[in-house]
Amino acid sequence: ETWVSEPEEENRLTALEEGLKASDSGPPAWTALAAAWSGGSLTAEPYQPVPPAPFLTAQAVRASVLTAIAMVRRPERKECLEAAVDAALRLIEQD
């Protein structure tokens, strides 16, 4: 959450740490990993920088959305997914 409002390297690394140490692979873990894989390096100093593959952020966002939707009762899933997509589009349009 901090990385969204303050997209600094320190916050990205915190998101990476939190995502990797999560006890389950639910939406919060995948969301943290999406932020962490949006840039920077997968390794910390003193190791050689290793940039994340370009597709990792999109895959983590997808996993976050799908695991969140799976927690919703089946009859309500379509409506929830549509609302999530609408919210994402509004965020994109703000920039």
KATAJO-V298999 format. One line per field, one symbol per residue. psi: psi as a letter, one per 20 degrees, with the letter a starting at -180 (. if undefined). burial: I if it has 9 or more other C-alpha atoms within 8 Angstrom, else O. A space follows every 50 residues. Layout:
# KATAJO-V298999
psi->???
burial->???
This chain:
# KATAJO-V298999
psi->ghhghmmqgghghggggghhjqirlaghghgghgghjiabqiqrqjqppo qqqhiggghhgghgghhghhiqpghigggggghggggghhgghh.
burial->OOIOOOIOOOIIIIIIOIIOOOOOOIIIIIIIIIIIIIOIIIOOOOOOIO OIOOOIIOIIIOIIIOIIIIOIOOOOIOOIIOOOOOOOOOOOOOO
